[in-house]
Amino acid sequence: MKYIMLSALLLLVNLLYSAYSINLSKTYAKKVSELKREKERSLILKAQTEEHINYKTAKEYAQSAGFRPIDWSKVKVVK
């Protein structure tokens, strides 16, 4: 009788742990898919940003606004 109760208890614990692990794996799968979607969205936004504002456009804008490059011979490092 003792062994039957012990095996029933172990079976119940195993079922509870299985339910917990299945729920945890579903949550993990949802988070991974959300992460993939957000990475894809981030890459699309980065590509659109680089398309609209690239180095050439920024350089032309800076030069038209009167930007002057730094003369590094005049820069001194103070210790």
N, C-alpha and C positions, 0 to 999 in steps of 0.2 A: 504494500500500500504506500509505503514511504517513497519508493522509487517511482511509482506512478504519479504521485503529487509533485515530486521533484522534476520529473520529465515534463509534466504539464506546465509547471512554473517556468522551466527553461524554454519551452515552446512559446509561452506568452511573452517572455522577455525578448526572444528572437523575433517574434512578430512585431513587437513595438519598435525594436531597433530597425527592422526592415522598413517599417512605415516612415520612421524618422529619416533614414538614409535616402529613401525615394523622394521624400519632400525636399530634402537638402539638395539632391542632385537636380531636381526640377528648378529650384531657385537658382542654382549655379548656372544651369543651361540658359535661363532667362537673362541672367546678368551678362553672360558671355555674348549672347546674341545682341543685347543692347550695346555692349562695348564695341562690337563689330560695326553696328549701325552708326554709332557716334564717331568711330575712326573714319568710316567712309565719308560721313558728313563733313568731318574736319578736313579730310583731304580735298574734297570738292570745294569747300570754302577757301582753302589755301590756294588751290589752283586758280580760282576766280580772282582772288586778291592779287596773285602774282601776274595774272593776265592784265588786270586793270592798272596796277601800280608796279611796274617792274623797274629795274635799275635805270634803263634809258629814260623812261618818263620822269623818274625822280631827279635824275641828273639834269635833264633839260629844264625842269621846273626850278631847280635850285639855281642854275645859271641865269635863268630869266629873272629870278627874284633878287639877283645881285650877290649870290654866294661867292665868297672868295676862299680858295683852299688855304689851309694852314701852311705857313712857312716854317718847317721844322727846325731850320737853323736858328730861329729866334726863340724857340721853346727851351727853357731851362728847368731842370729838376732840382727842387730844393730839398735838402736832407734835414 
